[in-house]
Amino acid sequence: MSGRVGVAALLWGLSILLSRVIGVVREAVIGRVLGGGAEADVYWTSFVLPDYLNYLLAGGALSVVFIPIFAGHVARGDEAEGWRVFSTIFNFVSVALIGVTVVLWMLTPALAPLVAPGFEPWQHELLVKLTRITLPAQIFHVLGGLLSAVLQARDKHALPAFANLGYSLSIVGFGLVLGPSLGAEGFAWGVLVGSILGPFGMPLYGCLRDGLGWRPLMRLGHPDFRRYVWLSFPIMLAFSIVVVDDWLLKRFGSLVGEGVVSRLQYAKTLMKVPWGIFGMAAGAAAFPTLARLVAEGKGGEAYETLIRACRVMLVLAFASQAAFTVAGEHLAAVIWGTTRFTAEELHQIGLLNAVFCGALGAWAAQSLISRGFYAQQNTWFPSLWGSAVVLLAWPIYGLLGERLGAVGLAIASSIAITVYTVVMSLRLRQTLAGPNAPTLVGFVLKMLLITALGILGGEALDQGVGLWIGPEGLGGPTARALLRGALGGGAAMILCLGLAWVFGVNEAVEVVRRVQDALARRLGGRLPFLRRKP
């Protein structure tokens, strides 16, 4: 069991790392071709309705809902029945997807002004066009998710883990070839083709290779189908802040001014790099273990396992927060260049990224904490509480966006996800923890102080390097940004980890020890100065 979990964690960790790297390349190409103006705003907003379609049919929850159902039949030696259940769910979802896609496609002109009320008429026309191109992509994302769930239930993780790489590479390829002539439309066609080749095509190939047991049947009265609907229904019905945050940023960003949607998108993209690597990888890897422990009646052990994983992940998340807060503006200059973006725009992207990173720990933690609820087959509380946060936060987005512009929207986003995650963690402790269970409160407070010190130290070095090389030194703006980002951000991360190690944060000691061992293997010996004093 532990060996399979380790392999799965390695595959998912590697795939998410590569996805984030390719994702940054994708965003860089989009930014360098479209820039950060009105057309880029429309492109990013064109994903709102397709994302809503995916969310409406619980596309993101397919794995956590369907895998236990199919895996149960496989474990009982009744895989044929598992394929019959799969066929019923697959066929039902296919019909629902096509029907809802057609309805949304027809209603897109009426919905576009609601999605982005601040757009100009020509932007609404382009928004309708791009949305209609990308809407069908969700059919392949959702159905591909079901196929991936089948492979994961059979402990075949390679193709599901790397399917999104094909999606991102398609967007990059189409953008490079068609972007200069078609603009945002070229990227939109890459989205559609990429969804077919990657998230759908790769898992389909894996299922066909291993023997796809699909049948043309739809047994809606089957107990497993009813169970699937019951567990998915709250996710379909609710609108969690985890997803709706992006929609709110785009909606209210369109009211603030031209380029705001794009700058918010680019800033949050930077924050998503460490969030995806530490948060999503931890959640994907930990879920099977948590589900097994809960099923065995070991809820207290499951909670302790989750908290230990969460603390290690948060050490890395806080260290990354320090690094990205200091280096955000410089990273933006390296990734998106200085041709399509002014110095002021890059500065604002860096500032917005720093605000988003203020909640990086919350974004990462919720990815893992939510798995604690899903392991108990409780999808209702995360969905209902996430919806309540949306209702409470909606006026805050509007007020702060009106008063503080893009920065206000980033602040509202960080407040919303932090409140959501804190309440989720408290509720999970009530439902899963045993007596004398570990807590996160003291740990988080200590790491917040350490992170602040790391940011101050990294920022001081960054400013010093800036004065040393001057505004025109070191060959060009990209080279200057790369040097300052590497030195300032790297110093902030090292200082954060070092202070955590000095102050006895056990998880930081574990991280530093792993780094020490990795360096020692490369250097051929021990590094005694990194050893913690007994």
C-alpha positions as CSV (number, residue, x, y, z in Angstrom):
1,M,0.0,0.0,0.0
2,S,2.7,2.5,1.0
3,G,4.7,1.7,-2.1
4,R,1.8,2.4,-4.4
5,V,1.0,5.6,-2.5
6,G,4.7,6.7,-2.8
7,V,4.7,6.0,-6.6
8,A,1.4,7.9,-7.0
9,A,2.7,10.8,-4.9
10,L,5.9,10.9,-7.0
11,L,4.0,10.9,-10.3
12,W,1.5,13.5,-9.2
13,G,4.2,15.7,-7.6
14,L,6.3,15.5,-10.8
15,S,3.3,16.1,-13.1
16,I,2.1,19.1,-11.0
17,L,5.6,20.6,-11.0
18,L,5.8,20.2,-14.8
19,S,2.3,21.5,-15.2
20,R,3.2,24.6,-13.2
21,V,6.4,25.1,-15.3
22,I,4.5,24.6,-18.6
23,G,1.7,26.8,-17.2
24,V,4.1,29.6,-16.6
25,V,5.4,29.2,-20.1
26,R,1.9,29.3,-21.4
27,E,1.1,32.5,-19.4
28,A,4.3,34.0,-20.6
29,V,3.4,33.3,-24.3
30,I,-0.1,34.7,-23.7
31,G,1.3,37.8,-22.0
32,R,4.0,38.5,-24.6
33,V,1.5,38.1,-27.5
34,L,-1.6,39.7,-26.0
35,G,0.0,42.0,-23.4
36,G,-2.0,43.2,-20.5
37,G,-4.7,45.3,-22.1
38,A,-8.3,45.0,-23.2
39,E,-7.9,42.0,-25.5
40,A,-6.1,40.0,-22.8
41,D,-8.9,40.9,-20.4
42,V,-11.4,39.4,-22.7
43,Y,-9.4,36.2,-23.2
44,W,-9.1,35.5,-19.5
45,T,-12.8,36.3,-18.9
46,S,-13.8,33.9,-21.7
47,F,-13.1,31.0,-19.3
48,V,-15.8,32.1,-16.8
49,L,-18.8,30.3,-18.5
50,P,-16.8,27.2,-19.5
51,D,-15.5,26.9,-15.9
52,Y,-19.1,27.3,-14.6
53,L,-20.2,24.4,-16.9
54,N,-17.4,22.2,-15.5
55,Y,-18.3,23.2,-12.0
56,L,-22.0,22.7,-12.5
57,L,-21.4,19.0,-13.4
58,A,-18.9,18.6,-10.6
59,G,-16.1,18.0,-13.1
60,G,-13.4,18.8,-10.5
61,A,-14.9,16.3,-8.0
62,L,-15.0,13.3,-10.3
63,S,-11.9,11.6,-8.9
64,V,-12.8,12.0,-5.2
65,V,-16.4,10.8,-5.8
66,F,-16.0,8.1,-8.5
67,I,-12.7,6.5,-7.5
68,P,-14.0,4.9,-4.3
69,I,-17.1,3.5,-6.2
70,F,-15.1,1.9,-9.0
71,A,-12.3,0.8,-6.7
72,G,-14.7,-0.9,-4.4
73,H,-16.0,-3.1,-7.3
74,V,-12.4,-3.9,-8.4
75,A,-11.4,-4.8,-4.8
76,R,-14.4,-7.2,-4.5
77,G,-13.4,-8.9,-7.8
78,D,-16.5,-7.6,-9.6
79,E,-14.9,-5.3,-12.2
80,A,-17.6,-6.0,-14.7
81,E,-20.2,-4.4,-12.4
82,G,-17.8,-1.5,-12.0
83,W,-17.8,-1.0,-15.7
84,R,-21.6,-1.0,-15.8
85,V,-21.7,1.7,-13.1
86,F,-19.0,3.6,-15.1
87,S,-21.1,3.3,-18.3
88,T,-24.2,4.6,-16.6
89,I,-22.4,7.6,-15.1
90,F,-20.4,8.3,-18.3
91,N,-23.5,8.2,-20.5
92,F,-25.6,10.3,-18.1
93,V,-22.9,12.9,-17.8
94,S,-22.3,13.0,-21.6
95,V,-26.0,13.7,-22.3
96,A,-26.1,16.4,-19.5
97,L,-22.9,18.0,-20.7
98,I,-24.0,18.2,-24.4
99,G,-27.4,19.6,-23.4
100,V,-26.0,22.2,-21.0
101,T,-23.3,23.2,-23.4
102,V,-25.8,23.8,-26.2
103,V,-28.0,26.0,-23.8
104,L,-25.0,28.0,-22.6
105,W,-23.7,28.4,-26.2
106,M,-27.1,29.9,-27.2
107,L,-27.3,32.1,-24.1
108,T,-23.7,33.4,-24.3
109,P,-24.7,36.8,-25.9
110,A,-27.1,37.5,-23.1
111,L,-24.8,36.3,-20.3
112,A,-21.6,38.1,-21.5
113,P,-22.7,41.5,-20.0
114,L,-23.4,39.8,-16.7
115,V,-20.0,38.1,-16.6
116,A,-18.1,41.3,-17.3
117,P,-20.3,44.4,-16.9
118,G,-17.5,46.8,-17.3
119,F,-16.5,45.7,-20.8
120,E,-16.9,47.9,-23.9
121,P,-19.4,46.6,-26.7
122,W,-16.5,45.3,-28.9
123,Q,-15.1,43.4,-25.9
124,H,-18.5,41.8,-25.3
125,E,-18.6,40.7,-29.0
126,L,-15.1,39.2,-28.7
127,L,-16.1,37.6,-25.4
128,V,-19.0,35.8,-27.0
129,K,-16.8,34.5,-29.8
130,L,-14.1,33.2,-27.5
131,T,-16.5,31.7,-25.0
132,R,-18.3,29.8,-27.8
133,I,-15.0,28.3,-29.0
134,T,-13.9,27.2,-25.5
135,L,-17.3,26.0,-24.1
136,P,-17.1,22.6,-25.9
137,A,-13.7,22.0,-24.3
138,Q,-15.4,21.2,-21.0
139,I,-17.1,18.2,-22.5
140,F,-13.7,16.6,-23.0
141,H,-12.3,17.8,-19.7
142,V,-15.2,16.3,-17.7
143,L,-15.4,13.0,-19.6
144,G,-11.7,12.7,-19.6
145,G,-11.9,13.2,-15.8
146,L,-14.1,10.1,-15.6
147,L,-11.6,8.1,-17.7
148,S,-8.8,9.3,-15.5
149,A,-10.7,8.2,-12.4
150,V,-11.0,4.7,-13.8
151,L,-7.2,4.5,-14.4
152,Q,-6.4,5.9,-10.9
153,A,-8.8,3.4,-9.3
154,R,-6.7,0.7,-10.9
155,D,-3.5,2.3,-9.7
156,K,-2.5,3.5,-13.1
157,H,-1.5,7.2,-12.5
158,A,0.9,8.1,-15.3
159,L,-1.5,9.2,-18.1
160,P,-4.0,11.0,-15.8
161,A,-1.1,12.8,-14.1
162,F,0.4,14.1,-17.3
163,A,-2.7,14.7,-19.3
164,N,-2.8,18.4,-18.6
165,L,0.7,18.9,-20.0
166,G,-0.8,18.1,-23.5
167,Y,-3.5,20.7,-22.8
168,S,-1.0,23.5,-21.9
169,L,1.4,22.6,-24.8
170,S,-1.5,22.9,-27.3
171,I,-2.4,26.4,-26.0
172,V,1.3,27.4,-26.3
173,G,1.6,25.9,-29.8
174,F,-1.6,27.5,-31.2
175,G,-0.8,30.8,-29.5
176,L,2.7,31.0,-31.1
177,V,1.4,30.0,-34.6
178,L,-2.0,31.7,-34.7
179,G,-1.6,34.4,-32.0
180,P,0.2,37.0,-34.1
181,S,-2.5,36.9,-36.7
182,L,-5.7,35.9,-34.8
183,G,-4.9,37.3,-31.4
184,A,-6.8,35.8,-28.5
185,E,-8.8,33.6,-30.9
186,G,-5.7,31.6,-31.7
187,F,-5.2,30.7,-28.0
188,A,-8.9,29.8,-27.8
189,W,-8.6,27.2,-30.5
190,G,-5.6,25.8,-28.7
191,V,-7.8,25.4,-25.6
192,L,-10.3,23.4,-27.5
193,V,-7.8,21.2,-29.4
194,G,-5.7,20.7,-26.2
195,S,-8.7,19.5,-24.2
196,I,-9.3,16.8,-26.8
197,L,-5.7,15.7,-27.1
198,G,-4.7,15.9,-23.4
199,P,-7.3,15.6,-20.6
200,F,-9.6,13.4,-22.9
201,G,-7.3,11.7,-25.4
202,M,-4.5,10.5,-23.1
203,P,-6.8,8.8,-20.5
204,L,-8.9,7.4,-23.3
205,Y,-5.8,5.8,-24.8
206,G,-5.0,4.3,-21.4
207,C,-8.4,2.8,-21.0
208,L,-8.5,1.4,-24.5
209,R,-5.1,-0.1,-24.0
210,D,-6.2,-1.8,-20.7
211,G,-9.6,-2.8,-21.9
212,L,-12.4,-0.2,-21.8
213,G,-15.6,-1.8,-20.5
214,W,-18.0,1.0,-21.7
215,R,-21.5,-0.2,-22.5
216,P,-24.4,1.8,-24.1
217,L,-26.6,1.6,-21.0
218,M,-28.0,4.0,-18.4
219,R,-29.2,2.3,-15.2
220,L,-30.4,5.4,-13.3
221,G,-31.8,3.4,-10.5
222,H,-28.5,1.7,-9.7
223,P,-27.5,2.3,-6.0
224,D,-24.0,3.4,-7.0
225,F,-25.4,5.9,-9.5
226,R,-27.6,7.3,-6.8
227,R,-24.6,7.5,-4.5
228,Y,-22.6,9.3,-7.1
229,V,-25.4,11.9,-7.6
230,W,-25.8,12.3,-3.8
231,L,-22.1,13.0,-3.2
232,S,-21.8,15.2,-6.3
233,F,-25.0,17.1,-5.8
234,P,-23.7,19.6,-3.2
235,I,-20.7,20.4,-5.3
236,M,-23.0,21.0,-8.3
237,L,-25.4,23.0,-6.3
238,A,-22.9,25.1,-4.4
239,F,-20.5,27.8,-5.5
240,S,-17.4,27.5,-3.4
241,I,-15.1,30.5,-3.0
242,V,-12.2,28.2,-4.1
243,V,-13.6,28.4,-7.6
244,V,-15.8,31.5,-7.6
245,D,-12.9,33.7,-6.5
246,D,-11.6,33.8,-10.0
247,W,-15.1,34.7,-11.4
248,L,-15.4,37.5,-8.8
249,L,-12.0,38.9,-9.7
250,K,-12.9,39.0,-13.4
251,R,-16.4,40.4,-12.8
252,F,-15.3,43.3,-10.5
253,G,-12.0,43.7,-12.3
254,S,-13.9,44.6,-15.5
255,L,-15.5,47.4,-13.6
256,V,-12.2,48.8,-12.3
257,G,-10.5,49.5,-15.6
258,E,-8.7,48.2,-18.7
259,G,-6.0,45.7,-18.0
260,V,-7.0,45.0,-14.4
261,V,-8.4,41.6,-15.2
262,S,-5.1,40.6,-16.9
263,R,-2.9,42.0,-14.1
264,L,-4.9,40.1,-11.5
265,Q,-4.7,37.0,-13.6
266,Y,-0.9,37.2,-14.0
267,A,-0.3,38.0,-10.4
268,K,-2.4,35.1,-9.2
269,T,-0.6,32.9,-11.7
270,L,2.7,33.6,-9.9
271,M,1.1,32.6,-6.5
272,K,-0.4,29.5,-8.0
273,V,3.1,28.0,-8.8
274,P,4.0,27.1,-5.2
275,W,0.3,26.5,-4.3
276,G,0.0,24.0,-7.0
277,I,3.2,22.2,-6.2
278,F,2.8,22.0,-2.4
279,G,-0.9,22.2,-1.9
280,M,-2.4,20.3,-4.8
281,A,0.3,17.6,-4.8
282,A,-0.2,17.0,-1.1
283,G,-3.9,16.7,-1.5
284,A,-3.8,14.3,-4.4
285,A,-1.2,12.1,-2.7
286,A,-2.8,12.1,0.7
287,F,-6.4,11.4,-0.2
288,P,-6.2,7.6,-0.8
289,T,-4.4,7.2,2.6
290,L,-6.9,9.4,4.4
291,A,-9.8,7.5,2.9
292,R,-8.4,4.2,3.9
293,L,-7.8,5.2,7.5
294,V,-11.3,6.7,7.8
295,A,-12.8,3.5,6.3
296,E,-10.9,1.4,8.9
297,G,-12.4,3.5,11.7
298,K,-9.0,5.3,12.4
299,G,-10.3,8.8,12.3
300,G,-7.9,10.1,14.9
301,E,-4.9,8.6,13.0
302,A,-6.2,10.1,9.8
303,Y,-6.4,13.6,11.4
304,E,-2.9,13.3,12.8
305,T,-1.6,12.2,9.4
306,L,-3.3,15.1,7.7
307,I,-2.0,17.7,10.2
308,R,1.6,16.4,9.9
309,A,1.4,16.6,6.2
310,C,-0.2,20.1,6.4
311,R,2.5,21.4,8.7
312,V,5.3,20.3,6.4
313,M,3.5,21.7,3.4
314,L,2.9,25.0,5.2
315,V,6.6,25.4,6.0
316,L,7.3,25.2,2.3
317,A,4.3,27.5,1.5
318,F,5.4,30.2,4.0
319,A,9.0,30.0,2.7
320,S,7.6,30.4,-0.9
321,Q,5.4,33.3,0.3
322,A,8.5,35.1,1.5
323,A,10.4,34.4,-1.8
324,F,7.5,35.3,-4.1
325,T,6.6,38.5,-2.2
326,V,10.1,39.8,-2.6
327,A,10.7,38.6,-6.1
328,G,7.2,39.0,-7.6
329,E,7.9,42.1,-9.7
330,H,11.2,40.8,-11.0
331,L,9.6,37.4,-11.9
332,A,6.9,39.3,-13.8
333,A,9.5,41.2,-15.8
334,V,11.4,37.9,-16.6
335,I,8.3,36.0,-17.6
336,W,6.2,38.7,-19.4
337,G,9.0,41.0,-20.6
338,T,9.2,44.7,-20.8
339,T,7.9,45.1,-24.4
340,R,4.2,44.7,-23.9
341,F,4.2,45.8,-20.2
342,T,5.3,49.1,-18.7
343,A,7.4,49.3,-15.6
344,E,4.3,50.5,-13.7
345,E,2.2,47.5,-14.9
346,L,5.0,45.1,-13.8
347,H,5.2,46.8,-10.5
348,Q,1.5,46.4,-10.0
349,I,1.6,42.7,-10.9
350,G,4.4,42.3,-8.3
351,L,2.3,44.2,-5.7
352,L,-0.8,42.2,-6.4
353,N,1.2,39.0,-6.2
354,A,2.4,40.0,-2.8
355,V,-1.2,40.5,-1.6
356,F,-2.2,37.1,-3.1
357,C,0.8,35.5,-1.4
358,G,-0.5,36.8,1.9
359,A,-3.0,33.9,1.7
360,L,-0.7,31.4,0.0
361,G,-0.8,29.2,3.2
362,A,-4.6,29.3,3.2
363,W,-4.8,28.3,-0.5
364,A,-2.3,25.5,0.1
365,A,-3.9,24.2,3.3
366,Q,-7.5,24.1,2.0
367,S,-6.3,21.7,-0.8
368,L,-5.4,19.3,1.9
369,I,-8.0,20.0,4.6
370,S,-10.8,19.5,2.1
371,R,-9.5,16.0,1.5
372,G,-10.2,15.3,5.2
373,F,-13.9,15.9,4.6
374,Y,-14.0,14.0,1.3
375,A,-12.3,11.0,3.0
376,Q,-15.4,11.0,5.3
377,Q,-17.6,11.2,2.2
378,N,-18.7,14.6,3.4
379,T,-19.0,16.9,0.4
380,W,-21.8,19.0,1.9
381,F,-20.0,21.1,4.5
382,P,-17.1,22.3,2.2
383,S,-19.7,23.1,-0.5
384,L,-22.2,24.9,1.7
385,W,-19.6,26.8,3.7
386,G,-17.8,27.8,0.5
387,S,-21.1,29.1,-0.9
388,A,-21.7,31.0,2.4
389,V,-18.3,32.7,2.1
390,V,-19.1,33.8,-1.5
391,L,-22.3,35.4,-0.3
392,L,-20.5,37.1,2.6
393,A,-17.5,38.2,0.4
394,W,-19.4,39.5,-2.6
395,P,-20.0,43.0,-1.2
396,I,-16.5,43.1,0.1
397,Y,-15.1,42.5,-3.4
398,G,-17.3,45.2,-4.7
399,L,-16.5,47.7,-1.9
400,L,-12.7,47.1,-1.9
401,G,-12.6,47.1,-5.7
402,E,-14.3,50.4,-5.9
403,R,-12.2,52.0,-3.1
404,L,-8.8,50.4,-3.8
405,G,-9.0,49.1,-7.3
406,A,-7.1,46.0,-8.2
407,V,-5.3,45.9,-4.9
408,G,-8.6,46.0,-3.1
409,L,-9.8,43.0,-5.1
410,A,-6.6,41.0,-4.2
411,I,-7.2,41.9,-0.5
412,A,-10.8,40.7,-0.7
413,S,-9.6,37.4,-2.3
414,S,-7.1,36.8,0.4
415,I,-9.5,37.6,3.2
416,A,-12.2,35.3,1.7
417,I,-10.0,32.2,1.3
418,T,-8.4,32.7,4.7
419,V,-11.8,32.8,6.5
420,Y,-12.9,29.8,4.5
421,T,-9.8,27.7,5.4
422,V,-9.8,28.7,9.1
423,V,-13.4,27.6,9.6
424,M,-12.8,24.4,7.5
425,S,-9.9,23.4,9.7
426,L,-11.9,24.1,12.9
427,R,-14.8,22.0,11.7
428,L,-12.5,19.2,10.5
429,R,-11.0,19.0,14.0
430,Q,-14.5,18.6,15.5
431,T,-15.5,15.8,13.1
432,L,-12.3,13.8,12.8
433,A,-9.7,14.5,15.5
434,G,-9.2,12.3,18.5
435,P,-8.3,13.4,22.0
436,N,-5.1,15.3,22.4
437,A,-4.9,15.8,18.7
438,P,-2.2,18.3,17.4
439,T,-3.2,21.8,16.4
440,L,-2.0,24.3,13.8
441,V,-2.6,27.6,15.7
442,G,0.7,28.0,17.5
443,F,2.6,26.7,14.5
444,V,0.9,29.1,12.1
445,L,1.5,32.1,14.3
446,K,5.2,31.3,14.7
447,M,5.6,30.8,11.0
448,L,3.8,34.1,10.2
449,L,6.4,36.0,12.3
450,I,9.2,34.1,10.8
451,T,7.9,34.7,7.3
452,A,7.6,38.5,8.0
453,L,11.3,38.5,9.1
454,G,12.2,36.6,5.9
455,I,10.4,39.1,3.7
456,L,12.2,42.0,5.5
457,G,15.6,40.4,5.0
458,G,15.0,39.5,1.4
459,E,13.6,43.0,0.6
460,A,16.6,44.7,2.2
461,L,19.0,42.6,0.0
462,D,16.9,43.2,-3.1
463,Q,17.0,47.0,-2.5
464,G,20.7,46.8,-1.9
465,V,21.4,44.9,-5.1
466,G,19.2,47.4,-7.0
467,L,21.3,50.3,-5.7
468,W,24.5,48.4,-6.5
469,I,23.8,47.5,-10.1
470,G,21.9,50.8,-10.9
471,P,19.0,51.3,-13.3
472,E,21.1,50.7,-16.4
473,G,23.6,48.1,-15.3
474,L,24.1,44.4,-16.1
475,G,23.2,44.5,-19.7
476,G,19.4,44.8,-19.8
477,P,16.2,44.9,-17.8
478,T,15.6,41.1,-18.0
479,A,19.1,40.3,-16.7
480,R,18.7,42.8,-13.8
481,A,15.3,41.4,-12.9
482,L,16.6,37.9,-13.0
483,L,19.5,38.7,-10.7
484,R,17.4,40.7,-8.2
485,G,14.7,38.1,-8.2
486,A,17.1,35.2,-7.6
487,L,19.1,37.0,-4.9
488,G,16.3,38.7,-3.1
489,G,13.7,35.9,-3.3
490,G,16.3,33.2,-2.6
491,A,17.5,35.1,0.4
492,A,14.0,35.5,1.8
493,M,13.3,31.8,1.4
494,I,16.6,30.7,2.9
495,L,16.2,33.2,5.8
496,C,12.6,31.9,6.4
497,L,13.7,28.3,6.5
498,G,16.8,29.1,8.5
499,L,14.8,31.0,11.2
500,A,12.2,28.2,11.4
501,W,15.1,25.7,11.9
502,V,16.7,27.9,14.6
503,F,13.4,28.3,16.4
504,G,12.8,24.6,16.5
505,V,10.0,24.2,14.1
506,N,10.3,20.4,13.7
507,E,8.9,20.4,10.1
508,A,11.4,23.0,9.0
509,V,14.1,20.8,10.6
510,E,12.8,17.9,8.4
511,V,12.9,20.1,5.3
512,V,16.4,21.4,6.0
513,R,17.6,17.9,6.8
514,R,16.3,16.7,3.4
515,V,18.0,19.5,1.7
516,Q,21.2,18.8,3.6
517,D,21.1,15.1,2.6
518,A,20.5,16.0,-1.0
519,L,23.5,18.4,-1.0
520,A,25.6,15.9,0.8
521,R,25.0,13.2,-1.8
522,R,26.1,15.6,-4.5
523,L,29.1,16.9,-2.6
524,G,30.1,13.4,-1.3
525,G,29.9,14.1,2.4
526,R,28.0,15.5,5.4
527,L,27.3,19.1,6.0
528,P,27.8,19.4,9.8
529,F,27.0,23.1,10.0
530,L,23.4,22.3,9.0
531,R,22.9,19.8,11.8
532,R,20.5,20.7,14.4
533,K,21.9,20.9,17.9
534,P,20.5,18.3,20.3
